[in-house]
Amino acid sequence: MSLTFPACLFYSGLAHSNTIFEPNITFLSSSLAIEQNENQGDSILLSWLDESQYTVSDTINEYSTSVDHFIGKKEDEKPLMNRSYLRIRFRPRYTHREYFDFDSNVYLKLDLPHTKKNWKLILETDPDDYDSLENKQRDISESSDSGISGAIGGVSLQDKQLGQWKADYGIGLKIKLPLDPFAKANLRRIDTLSENWTSRINQEVFYYHSKGPGLLTSLGFYYAVNKEHSKIITSSTSAQFLDSDNNWELVQQVEYYHRVNENNSIEYSAGASTDTGDDEESTNYWLSTAWKQRLYKDWLYLRISPDINFQSEFDYKANPGIMMELELFFSINGDIDRLHKYIPKPETIE
């Protein structure tokens, strides 16, 4: 059978169109396959993260619960919520005049709620007791030979009521030869001054056999900008004395906290520090910003903190810098909001 001229044109065009669209269809199929593989890869990664987080959290909870029940639980007692957790932080920091610094910290708290006085078992790899007061108040990292090297382990009695005050006590050892025993005490009082204003007085005393005694005193005021407490202004004055340095360090700081949304918060800070060992001259003035983001669920966070310092050791010349912090928080009890900044509430008398 022969084809007429129009039919020949139609058949020829159809055959030509097939040759054009066939590669496009193949490319589209390949793209969809790649996208599906990427989505599958992301799903596998998230499943692995969830499984790893649950395994670590569950192990911590089971171990602390076993110790708690063995030590303090009576047969007729109902199980109490266990608030044990593990916190891991990695902190690289760079400044223009001091270059690069890296710090990491592991903090493990095993809760023993059935013990008569609610004791805690504490393990920490890099305690900050002998860090400079400025670093403590600004929550920044700095490798220093003046600090405590090596992990410490001990027991802590927390939230002991003393009238309008609450106290924490702790004793333990540095887990490294030679053994270095330590003791700590923390006393605090919180008062509501008005609908929006709250004050907090804090007194810490600590002693390490290798370093001698130390003392930290602070007075802070909190102002709630709104009822939701998503915007908070904080002003604090603090002083620290270290026997090993034989001088006082003073810090004044003002902070503005803003909870932007569910997954982000930002905090602005300005402050000054003075060291009485340097003829009472100001050692640093600073401005900083800290942006913190929830990377994944309630246990993986990222904090980026750019700042600019004007330090006496550099003749008060500008010293810009930035610190990044990756925090992993493991706890079987979910819904712990690590982004939210809380205004403390007055301690109740039991």
Residue, then its C-alpha position, 0 to 999 in steps of 0.5 A: m500500500s502506498l502513502t499519499f503525499p500528506a500522509c508521508l509528511f505526517y509520518s515523517g514528522l512523527a518519526h522526527s519528533n520521536t527522535i527529538f523527544e526521546p533524549n529529553i525523556t531519558f534526561l528527565s528520567s535520569s534527573l528524577a532518579i537522581e533526585q529520588n536517590e538524594n531524597q533517599g540518602d537524606s532519609i537514611l542520614l536522618s534516620w541514622l542521626d535519630e537512631s544514634q541520638y536515641t541510642v546514646s540518650d537511652t544508654i545514659n538514661e538506663y545507666s543513671t536509672s539503674v544506679d538511682h534505683f540501686i542506691g535510693k529507690k524503695e520498693d513501694e516508690k514509683p519511678l521518678m523522672n530522670r533528668s540525666y543528660l550529656r552535652i558535647r560542645f566544639r568551639p573553634r574561635y578566630t581573632h585578628r590579633e590572637y589567631f586561631d583557638f579551639d576548645s571542646n567540652v563534654y559534660l555528663k550529669l547523671d540524675l539520682p532523683h530517688t536519693k534522699k537529697n537528690w544527688k547528681l553524678i558529674l563528669e566534665t572534661d574541661p571545667d571553667d572554674y579558673d577561666s577568666l571572669e570575662n570568658k565565663q560571663r561571655d561564654i566563650s572559649e580560650s585555651s589557657d594554662s591557668g585552667i584545670s587540665g584534664a577531666i573531673g568527676g564528682v558528686s553534686l547536691q543541688d537545690k538545697q533550700l536555705g530560707q530564701w536562698k538555694a544552694d548547690y554543693g559539690i566534691g570530687l577529683k580530677i581524673k588524672l595523676p596526680l589526683d587533685p581533689f576539689a570542693k564547690a559551693n554555689l548560693r543564689r537568691i532570686d527576687t521579683l522586683s516588679e511585673n517586669w523586673t527580676s534580680r538575682i544574686n549569686q555567690e560561688v566558692f571553689y577550691y582545687h588542691s593544685k590551684g587554691p581557693g576562688l570566689l565569684t560574686s555576681l548581681g544581675f537584673y532581668y527585664a522582660v520586654n514582652k509578656e512572652h519573654s521572647k525579648i529580654i534585657t539583662s544587666s550584670t555586674s560580677a567580680q572574681f578573685l583567684d588566689s593563684d592570681n592574687n587579684w580581682e577581675l571585674v566585669q560589667q555587661v549588658e545583653y539583649y536577647h531576642r527569640v526570633n522564631e522557633n528555630n532561631s535566637i539572637e543576642y547582642s552584648a556590650g561590656a567591659s572588664t577590669d583587672t586590679g592586678d594591672d593598676e585597675e585599668s580596663t583590660n577589654y571593651w567589647l561588642s558581640t552578637a550571638w546567633k543560635q540555630r536549631l539544626y535538627k530537632d531538640w539536640l543539635y544546635l549551631r551558634i555563630s558569634p562575631d565580636i569586636n574587642f578593644q584590649s589593653e594588651f593591643d593598645y585598645k586597637a580593634n580586634p575583630g573575631i568570630m567563634m562557632e559552636l556546635e552543640l550536641f545535647f543527649s537526653i531521653n526527656g525531649d522538649i528541652d528548648r536550648l534556644h530559650k533564655y529564661i528569666p529565673k523565678p524566686e525560690t520557693i520555701e518548702 
